[in-house]
């Protein structure tokens, strides 16, 4: 009778106790098919998905080759290595003696007890979401590596078998030489979040039935890696320790993909590199949910990142040292020149460097007590890299160029990661960094010449002037339009436009009325404004003598604006709307300058300085 096998096995004839000739036949394998003599010492390696072995005898006097009866048993050479023993009982069925020792063959299982069923993929440590196409990117620093494994052993894994999975020692050394560090230090929150237990770099697998799959996680620091496609070799071990657990035949090798995405704020260009080429991408127009963007920005400001992603042409460690040196140099120069310097900032710069070493702390969850959060502020794996809370955005208009490496002539060239959609992958990677760049620009807009539209020339003393306002002199990079932006088609509050239709602007009355082009707010009158956050909305003047306290400063006789009755109620003042001009709906003249709203940020009311106080303080005119 034929015995069925799967996988990779080494066969060896160990014993023959028969007068008849013996042989065994392999069929259906990918390699090793054939007929082999039943002679002690005969050995063959057979591999395939599903194949058979048949033991046969021949009495030499006319029987020809006939199938023997076979007795199969299972044993082990070590805790991880199984063997199958086949014993043959020759002769015709009614003449067999039942000893099953006429020919003995021992088969050693050469396969690992598990398989990795797909390419290992990168997972962001803060959000626990897979990075685009599972590609590891240098800009993201330390990342989890998700590995989907399957139990390919002949037995279920349970607490008794005590199976664990790790990365082989030889593979760790090879990865380290390529700038990839395997991190074995895990916090308790990390292990709970990923629902696994680590021990000495091994992931414990408590229960996994034969043929079942599950995902386990390792931690890699790719911040010093180059765009590449390295192999990672995985190994299994048992509580009943197998000294040969990391033998080459016991390792499962899988390739991971590493890219390098950077953002150049000077050229406003995103750069994504893979071994086959580089894409340069510039965002010209995006649609952003300002509310979620502002929340991401606030989180980034509260949890500043200590490690900036590398700029194009820099490695991460050089970038860290250069940035720290430049920041420290500027702070010391300011201090020596008598300028005010935040001592906490100096302390933070000095504290970032390791004691007695020019290198910078990586803070990446490697056992430090304060690993930082990198702008994320939540999740089990926050670190000091610049990552940001996710927010809703959509690229509407962008341009890109692709430079293959090495350059090629003709229509066709190499494919990144052997994937025909490599250009799309690169753009996805660039888009990943683009989200971070939006927050970066949002935070540092006031320091970037590409964003500066003017300079502050005067500002109020809030405590003494009863006004919260400032005057900016524009530099000409942005057109001047004293009209009010009308509700736009994509405004969330465009159901009540001022002119009866969306789009365009609402002209204010700038004729000379002998009163600087303004008028007093009138109790009960309808007013409207165009805010950066809540867009164009209208309300009713409910008070012109409000006394209030905002951020510890007391204000008297302020203008309070209330919502219209439902269904026309709209948010009036939310974070980002400060500086909006409230205009009388009938007279079309300015009446107040918005500067505050509800602490809940729900926009249920608005608080504004009377416009007369503002123009008197700064000597302004709204009329031509």
C-alpha positions, 0 to 999 in steps of 0.5 A, spaced: 500 500 500 502 506 498 503 512 503 502 519 502 507 524 504 507 532 503 513 536 504 521 535 504 523 528 507 530 525 507 529 517 506 534 512 508 534 504 508 536 502 514 535 495 515 533 489 510 531 482 513 528 478 507 530 473 501 526 477 496 529 483 492 526 489 495 525 496 492 521 503 494 518 507 488 517 515 489 511 518 485 508 525 484 513 529 487 516 535 485 523 532 486 526 525 487 521 521 483 524 514 481 525 507 483 530 506 488 534 499 491 532 496 497 539 496 499 542 498 506 544 505 506 540 507 500 538 515 501 534 520 497 531 527 498 524 528 496 520 534 496 513 536 493 506 538 495 503 531 495 506 525 493 507 517 495 512 512 496 510 504 495 515 499 498 515 493 493 518 485 493 520 480 487 521 473 489 525 472 482 521 466 480 516 469 476 512 474 481 515 480 478 514 486 483 509 486 488 506 491 493 508 489 500 504 490 506 507 496 510 507 498 517 508 506 519 510 509 525 512 516 528 518 518 532 522 524 533 530 525 532 529 532 537 524 536 539 523 539 532 525 533 528 519 528 526 521 521 523 516 516 519 519 509 520 516 504 514 516 497 515 515 492 509 512 485 510 513 481 503 510 475 499 503 474 497 498 476 502 496 469 504 503 467 505 506 473 509 509 472 516 507 479 519 514 481 522 514 487 517 522 487 518 523 485 511 525 492 509 525 498 514 526 505 511 526 511 516 524 518 513 526 524 516 522 531 516 526 536 513 521 542 513 520 547 519 514 546 523 511 552 520 510 557 514 510 564 513 504 565 508 505 572 506 510 577 505 511 580 512 508 587 513 510 594 516 505 596 522 505 603 525 507 603 532 502 608 534 495 607 530 497 599 529 495 600 522 499 597 516 503 602 512 502 602 505 502 595 502 506 593 508 512 597 506 517 599 511 519 606 510 525 609 513 522 616 515 517 612 520 523 609 524 521 603 529 515 599 526 512 593 528 513 587 523 507 583 522 508 576 520 502 571 518 504 564 520 501 557 519 502 551 523 505 546 518 507 540 523 503 534 524 501 536 531 497 541 534 501 547 538 498 548 545 501 549 552 504 542 552 508 543 545 510 550 547 512 553 541 515 559 540 517 563 534 523 568 533 528 571 528 534 567 527 541 569 530 544 569 523 539 573 520 539 578 526 547 579 524 545 580 517 540 585 518 544 589 523 549 590 517 544 593 513 542 598 518 536 594 520 536 593 528 531 587 531 529 590 538 527 585 543 525 590 549 517 590 549 513 594 554 507 590 557 502 595 554 505 593 547 504 586 548 497 587 551 495 591 545 498 586 540 495 580 544 502 576 544 507 574 550 515 575 548 520 572 552 527 573 550 526 575 543 521 569 542 513 570 541 510 565 545 504 561 541 500 558 546 495 554 541 495 553 534 491 547 531 494 544 525 493 548 519 491 554 522 494 561 521 495 567 526 499 573 526 505 575 530 509 581 531 516 583 531 519 590 532 524 593 527 528 599 527 529 601 520 531 608 521 539 607 518 537 602 513 537 604 505 532 602 500 532 595 499 529 588 499 533 584 505 531 577 507 528 575 514 529 568 516 524 566 522 525 560 526 521 555 531 523 553 538 520 549 543 520 549 551 523 542 550 529 546 547 532 543 540 539 545 540 539 545 532 533 549 532 536 555 527 539 550 522 539 552 515 533 547 513 529 549 519 529 557 517 523 560 513 526 566 509 521 571 507 523 578 503 521 585 506 521 591 502 524 598 505 523 604 502 526 611 504 521 617 504 523 624 505 520 631 505 524 637 503 520 643 506 524 648 502 522 645 495 516 643 498 517 636 495 516 629 497 521 624 495 520 616 496 526 612 494 526 604 492 532 600 489 529 601 482 528 608 482 525 615 486 519 619 485 519 626 486 512 629 488 509 636 489 502 637 492 499 643 489 492 642 492 489 638 497 482 638 501 483 637 508 478 636 514 481 642 518 478 640 525 481 633 525 488 637 522 487 642 528 487 636 533 493 633 530 496 639 530 495 640 537 497 633 539 503 635 535 505 641 539 503 638 546 508 632 544 513 635 540 518 630 536 525 630 538 527 626 532 526 629 525 525 624 519 532 625 515 532 630 509 533 628 502 541 626 502 541 625 509 541 619 514 537 619 520 543 619 525 546 625 521 540 629 521 539 628 528 546 631 530 545 636 525 539 639 528 541 638 535 547 642 534 544 647 530 538 648 535 543 649 540 547 653 537 542 658 535 539 658 542 546 659 545 547 665 540 541 668 543 543 667 550 549 671 549 546 676 545 541 678 551 535 675 547 530 672 552 531 664 551 527 659 554 531 655 559 526 649 558 528 649 551 535 649 553 534 643 558 530 639 553 536 640 547 541 637 552 537 632 555 536 629 548 543 627 548 546 621 551 551 622 557 558 622 554 556 620 547 555 624 541 549 620 539 542 621 540 537 617 544 533 613 540 527 613 545 524 608 540 521 603 546 528 600 547 527 600 555 527 607 556 522 610 561 520 616 557 520 614 550 516 620 548 510 620 543 512 623 537 506 627 536 502 621 536 500 622 544 496 615 544 497 608 542 502 603 545 508 604 541 509 612 540 516 614 540 520 620 538 519 620 531 515 625 527 508 622 527 502 625 527 495 623 529 491 621 522 486 626 519 482 626 513 485 629 507 485 628 499 490 630 494 486 634 489 492 636 484 499 634 484 505 633 480 510 628 480 516 625 476 520 618 476 527 617 476 529 610 475 535 607 478 539 605 474 537 609 468 534 605 462 533 606 455 527 604 451 520 603 453 521 598 459 525 598 465 526 594 472 519 594 476 520 596 484 520 590 488 518 586 482 511 589 482 508 592 476 504 597 480 511 600 483 509 607 481 503 607 484 506 604 491 511 610 491 506 615 490 502 612 496 508 612 500 509 619 498 502 620 500 503 617 507 509 622 508 505 628 505 500 627 511 505 629 516 508 634 511 501 638 512 501 638 519 509 640 519 507 646 514 501 647 519 505 648 525 511 651 522 508 656 517 510 662 521 517 660 520 517 658 513 518 664 508 513 660 503 508 661 508 509 668 511 504 673 508 506 679 512 509 682 519 505 684 525 506 691 526 502 692 532 498 688 537 493 690 543 495 689 550 489 685 552 489 687 559 489 694 558 486 696 552 480 691 552 481 689 545 484 682 543 487 684 536 493 685 532 495 689 525 499 685 520 502 689 514 502 684 508 508 683 503 504 683 497 505 675 496 497 675 497 492 679 494 488 684 499 481 684 498 477 687 504 470 684 502 468 678 505 468 671 502 461 668 501 459 661 503 463 656 498 460 650 495 464 645 499 463 649 506 459 645 511 455 651 513 453 653 506 445 652 507 444 660 508 448 664 504 448 671 504 447 673 497 442 667 496 447 663 492 454 660 494 461 662 491 464 669 490 464 675 496 460 679 499 461 686 498 461 691 505 459 698 504 466 702 504 463 709 502 464 714 507 459 715 512 463 720 516 465 714 521 471 711 518 466 706 515 463 702 521 457 702 525 455 700 532 452 693 533 445 694 534 441 689 539 437 684 535 440 685 528 443 679 524 450 679 522 455 675 518 462 673 518 467 668 514 471 664 519 477 660 517 474 654 521 466 655 521 466 658 514 460 663 512 455 663 518 450 668 521 447 670 527 444 675 532 447 680 536 444 678 543 448 683 547 453 689 547 455 689 554 458 683 555 463 682 561 467 676 560 474 673 562 478 669 556 484 666 558 485 670 564 484 676 561 477 680 563 473 684 558 468 689 559 462 691 554 463 686 549 459 684 543 455 677 544 452 673 538 447 668 538 445 663 534 439 663 529 433 659 531 433 652 528 434 650 523 438 656 521 442 655 527 450 655 525 456 654 528 459 662 530 465 661 533 470 655 533 478 655 534 481 658 528 475 663 527 479 669 531 480 675 527 473 674 523 470 681 521 462 681 524 458 685 519 451 688 519 447 684 514 442 690 513 448 696 513 453 691 510 458 695 515 463 692 520 460 692 527 465 687 531 472 683 531 471 676 533 476 673 538 473 668 542 467 662 543 465 657 547 470 653 551 466 646 548 468 649 541 461 647 539 460 654 536 454 656 539 456 663 540 461 668 539 464 673 543 467 679 539 470 686 540 466 692 538 469 694 532 469 702 534 474 700 540 479 696 535 479 702 530 480 707 535 486 703 538 489 702 531 487 708 528 484 704 522 479 706 517 474 701 513 472 707 508 475 709 502 
